[in-house]
Amino acid sequence: MIVNWKPRQIVLTSAFVSALFLMPDDGKAAEWKVGMSSPQIKELQQLLKEKGFFTYPTATGYFGTITEQAVKAFQASVRLPVTGIVDDATYAKLKGTAVYSTSEMKIGSRGNNVKVLQQNLKLLGYFRYPEITGYYGVITQEAVKKFQRNNGLSATGVADARTVQLIQNAVNKQSNKTLQANALKIGSRGTEVSKLQQKLKQLGYFTYPEITDYYGTFTAEAVRKFQEKNKLPVTGVADSATLAKINEAIASSEPQPSAPKAGIYLTIGSTGSKVKEVQTKLKQLGYFTYSQITGYYGTITANAVKSFQRDVNLKATGVVDAETHERLMGKAPQRKLDVTELVADAAELLGKPYVWGGETPQVGFDCSGFIVYLFKKQGISLPRTVATIWNVGTPVSSPSVGDIVFFETSRSGPSHAGIYIGNRQFVHSGSSTGVTISSLDNSYWKARYLGAKRY
């Protein structure tokens, strides 16, 4: 029997086989390191927790930076190379009962263990010498004494097993505090917050309509829902363990496509000018309904691409490959603008009052509401604000009837617009005039004219 494997099945099968090879037999481990995830890593975290090194509230099964720090601290305490990678020797030590070596470090000691001790004391602010020497001299001895005095130990200056254990615990605790300080939480701002919101939106947790780059209550609630679903501590704070789990969920949720065709290839997670170009074209064709051209390829863009692909008899993958891109860019708008009807409809609205937020003849219009209303009658959907209408249009060197003309009035960038009706005139809803006809040669509008775009 011939089995036709799908790419997704092949990827899953490969992942499953890899997971089998990661499973340790008694006293053995493959090289476990940052980025890996398995039930055996959860067991590893539990062993580290029992010995006081893994201080995160729960064992997650994901090998992140917190686990790496705990492994490094354990390795230093048992005089193993401090790599942060769990090899057979590290795993065997963890499974054993003895955690700390009985050998002491004191004046005259040399070697890698002394280097580790000096590095940790430097992190804690006790070892002030500019270099890590690997030699246990009076400076190292004095640093050990200071630590011992500050932690209720006898100030012998000898780094015995108990002293080394407390030093490693202090380093581990400080590392965890640093990780928590770098966590995203209410009040955080910036691109990392935007990326988090985009990923949570892709996973269906962040339902706010816009990506804001501000970590507020909506983001915190989305993080809580994700944490609860994935059996993490429900804090609403995106710490390293939560971020790692989110990345893991994103990776497992994305389809694994076959090798991309030559040329353009856009899928969920892509960003940049090509994505903006695709979103703009999809909006012109009525597929992309989000209010803004974001330049980020998320689920909304993927769904719009799928709809387009179905309509043109392509496989609905949601991925823009070379063929999809070529068909998309060459596609004419679904309905051509009838400029005669557009101008006639606009003429019937002359004299309607200006109303901020208005978008119907019964209430009145603001400038973008007036344009959106008229184009909608033509079966053409436009974004609601002047700035976003500007973003989705095709620039033209000089306007023709039915094009939209833009002006910079109240702020930098496009803030007012009207519909060009020929003879250097345009119809618009002005804040002081209501729906009226004005001339591009008027000194006020001429000085503020930005350009024209076609839809």
Sequence and secondary structure as in RCSB ss.txt:
>XXXX:A:sequence
MIVNWKPRQIVLTSAFVSALFLMPDDGKAAEWKVGMSSPQIKELQQLLKEKGFFTYPTATGYFGTITEQAVKAFQ
ASVRLPVTGIVDDATYAKLKGTAVYSTSEMKIGSRGNNVKVLQQNLKLLGYFRYPEITGYYGVITQEAVKKFQRN
NGLSATGVADARTVQLIQNAVNKQSNKTLQANALKIGSRGTEVSKLQQKLKQLGYFTYPEITDYYGTFTAEAVRK
FQEKNKLPVTGVADSATLAKINEAIASSEPQPSAPKAGIYLTIGSTGSKVKEVQTKLKQLGYFTYSQITGYYGTI
TANAVKSFQRDVNLKATGVVDAETHERLMGKAPQRKLDVTELVADAAELLGKPYVWGGETPQVGFDCSGFIVYLF
KKQGISLPRTVATIWNVGTPVSSPSVGDIVFFETSRSGPSHAGIYIGNRQFVHSGSSTGVTISSLDNSYWKARYL
GAKRY
>XXXX:A:secstr
      HHHHHHHHHHHHHHHHS  TT    B TT B HHHHHHHHHHHHTT   SSS  SB  HHHHHHHHHHH
HHTT    S B HHHHHHHHSS  S S  B TT BSHHHHHHHHHHHHTT    SS  SB  HHHHHHHHHHHHH
TTS   S B HHHHHHHHHHHHHHHHHHHHHTSB TT BSHHHHHHHHHHHHTT    SS  SB  HHHHHHHHH
HHHHTT    S B HHHHHHHHHHHHHHS       SS  B TT BSHHHHHHHHHHHHTT   SSS  SB  HH
HHHHHHHHHHHTT    S B HHHHHHHHT   SS   HHHHHHHHHTTTT  B TT EETTTEE HHHHHHHHH
HHTT    SSHHHHHHHSEEESS  TT EEEE  SSSS  EEEEEEETTEEEEEETTTEEEEEETTSHHHHHHEE
EEEE 
